[in-house]
Amino acid sequence: MDLDDLQSRRGKKGRFHLKSYHQDLSDGGQKKEVMFKVASTIKKGDGKNALKSVAQSFDYITRNGEKFEDEFISPEDEMGNKLTLEEMNELRKKWELEFNENEKEKARLMTHFVLSVDEKPTKKNIKKFDNATRDFLRERFGKEGYEYIYVIHTDNDKPHAHVIIKNHNIETNKKFRMDREWFLDSRIMAKEKLNEQGFNYKATLKRDRVFKKENLKTKGNEQNEVEQKGVELLEFGSAPYQFDEENKPSYYVSLGNGSTIWGIGLEEAITDAKVKIGDKITVRSEGHKDVVVDNKDGEKITAQRVHWIVEKNAEIEKTEKIEKEPEQKKGARVSDWFDAQLKKVARNDEHYEQLQEWKQILFEAKKNYTDRKSLKEAKQQIIDLEAYSKKNASPAAFAKVVRESGLTKEQINKARAKVKKRANHQNKKLDAQIRSSITELVRTEIAIGLSGTIEAKEKATMLNVIEQRKRLIDPYDKANSGAIKSRLMKEANFSKELDKNLAETRKVYRSRQPDEKALHRMFRQTSTASLSEGERKVFDKELSKTLDEVESKGVAAWSIYKKWQAQKHISEKIATLPQRLDKLDNQESQKLINAISKQIEKVATSKRDEIRMQKSLENAQRELDKTTQSNRSKIDIDVKKQLISIKSYDKKIDEAQEHLAKRQLFAMSKAYVAMKDNIEQLSRHDRQSIAPKLEKLESELVNRGANIGETRTRGSISHDVKRQHKSIEEVIKMERPPIERVLEAIGQANAAKGKLNETDMTVTERRETNKALNISRDQALLIKQARQQEFDNNMKELKKVSAKVAELQKVKTNSSTERYAINKQIGTLEKRFENTAKEVKRDIAIVGGTRAQFQVNREIIELAKGFSKSQGFTR
């Protein structure tokens, strides 16, 4: 059972309709329920007790401390690393530090979950449970950017996992939230992972289990409120109530006796009965049942809803098949299958809507018309009408019934309006489907046109296929594909940063009661630094519109905005202070810092912002203090040391210790280069005072054969090697790094190893760096091998799906129901094919160069050709 599938098969305010979910409810206790719950939460508002609770939680789940008789249990983090006691304590301190610095008062810092299974704690079961828990937590929390640790406990009769999650998301910078739907999704996800390991679990709601149990007890004891026996099923589906677009969506069933039954619970009853159009069915309601729905305030309440039962009449259907043909030929009987026959004859006839209108009027006439024979003759005439314009019998018979039944004009107009509403609803539904399909084709057309990796000839072929499919789906271009393309191109030109900014402003615009806090949040979340000039104009226009709207709701939005802009200006001043101080002497620098400090008190929009800006200013003050005192004195001392070392070098030369002297000269050159770089951090006045001493040191080194340029080059190569190694480590630590980054990391490791002899590192440093590079390269190669296997499996999956579609295309049938089922299955396979193709194209770089990638793309296009045969819509 798929999570998205379960959510999509849910009534507006009702229960889940997925068959596998109801099978779990009715399994007779064969499957066990997954238990996943919150054990505790830790809030910052508890003060020192909160940090104490953090430590206690860590100690409890790992059995760390004197009060626990068991040995320390090593926890596992979101990266799959088993932590030692020291590593766990470091992680705990890191979390506590972040809680102190970043979290607001009364914020939830951590959540402690428990996942439990009802199994014997054997080694085999514990291993399988550990694997399932790891997969579940990685899917539920790890992929969404949350940090966590977990431990498996086996100290009672049932294995269970304790999980501690840090509520602050490191990737999205958002807080962790959970509700009832989240818990259900989590339990279903845990169930899937457990069942993959060979367990047998289910995840259902308690209210559904209770309802199912009570329903089995009371079934058949309640009074029938509605019952339709042995009636032809003509049509069913979801539509606005009474086909009126102003009404809320409901579910309807149209029957051969002219009645249409409406009810949300009918969908579940029709699905469970597995009936189709043309079947003889019995529809009845067995009283009411309790359901949980939302009221106008969004609160959950218990309400009564009709309990529908739909049954297929197999015996009646069998008898009708025997009697139907001879009676049609005699023209003596036209029974409730009238509408089904009408659809067969006139579904694609230009007069279909006219015939539907007549049919509805005849149903109105049936209510107060006694001459059943004339009514049957009129029905038969409409069924036999295959060439509408050449026969007069049908209009005459129809007119006779209408005239003799005494139908009023109001009743006839009511019947016509009902047919028109139903036709409009069906047409709108089809138009929406056509627009959606055309939009997807145009989006693909744009992507192919902008692609730089596809050859012109191949591109022309693909665009031609897309154009043919567009004509097949929408021959008269009612969806206006040109306008769709213009809109998509316009949206594509906007950056993600602009989309994010517009989303934030619209959120405030739509807010019913915006306040100053909401405005400050919007200002913080929106930035125009990376926007183009055109995008900045679009954003400024939207921002002005939002501020005007907030002003109209009684909030001084423009005044708040101006104050925020002043604060932003001061913040930017503080950010550029290091560059500005570099051009001033110490006295002028101090005056500038003091002036900015006074301005902060005037423009700060909140105490928090004032503290933040003062801290940044204090950092600039500390840097100024370092520059004026410690840095200059340190460089002075280093220069003097190196000048003294010149004498030591000369002594080694006199004593014929040339090898040692050469090493010392190289070390002195490295020290000189480092001092030359550090002097750039001093003020202009300090640099001028130290420059003569450095010039003297450089002269002494050059006179003794030192190559300063080569030393600087070797230092630069060392820096590059370290930077490349850091980049490789970042790739390896990613949850799922792009394959291009993995291949690049392998190349960087090999290149860095080749440059080691050109660096200024010592022999020991080179050996350690070479060893670290080997380890990183091997880890990257393992990632590449795993992704290669995944890529091969995906290609096999594409071929398998394509072959299945080809097999389905060969099936020949005249049944519209079977054809619909086949097309639906092909549609499902197409989605599966598209998702797998995306995975393949994401890792396509693994096959090699442009030519190899082109071959893979071409193979995917060839495999996808089978899907185009099943596309198209008929009105």
Secondary structure, DSSP 8 states (H G I E B T S, - for coil): --HHHHHHSB-SSS-B--HHHHHHHTSTT-SEE-EEEEEEEEEGGGTHHHHHHHHHHHHHHHT-STT--S-----EETTS-B--HHHHHHHHHHHHHHHHHH--TT-EEEEEEEEE--S---HHHHHHHHHHHHHHHHHHTGGGT--EEEEEE-SSSS-EEEEEEESB-TTT--B----HHHHHHHHHHHHHHHHHTT--EE---HHHHHHHHHHHHHTT-S-EEEEEEEEEEEEEEEEEGGG-TTS-EEEEEEETTS-EEE-TTHHHHHHHHT--TT-EEEEEEEEEEEEEEE-TTS-EEEEEEEEEEEEE-HHHHHHHHHHHHHHHHHT----TTHHHHHHHHHTTSTTHHHHHHHHHHHHHHHTS---HHHHHHHHHHHHH-SSGGG--HHHHHHHHHHHHHT--HHHHHHHHHHHHHHHHHHHHHHHHHHHHHHHHHHHHHHHHHH-SSS-HHHHHHHHHHHHHHHHHH-TT-TT-HHHHHHHHHHHHHS-HHHHHHHHHHHHHHH-SS--HHHHHHHHHH---TT--HHHHHHHHHHHHHHHHHHHHTT--HHHHHHHHHHHHHHHHHHHTHHHHHHTS-HHHHHHHHHHHHHHHHHH-SSHHHHHHHHHHHHHHHHHHHHIIIIIHHHHHHHHHHHHHHHHHHHHHHHTT-HHHHHHHHHHHHHHHHHHHHHGGGS-HHHHHHHHHHHHHHHHHHHHTT--HHHHHHHHHHHHHHHHHHHHHHHHHHSSS--HHHHHHHHHHHHHHHHHGGGSS--HHHHHHHHHHHHHHHHHHHHHHHHHHHHHHHHHHHHHHHHHHHHHHHT-----HHHHHHHHHHHHHHHHHHHHHHHHHHHTGGGG-SHHHHHHHHHHHHHHHGGGGGG-----
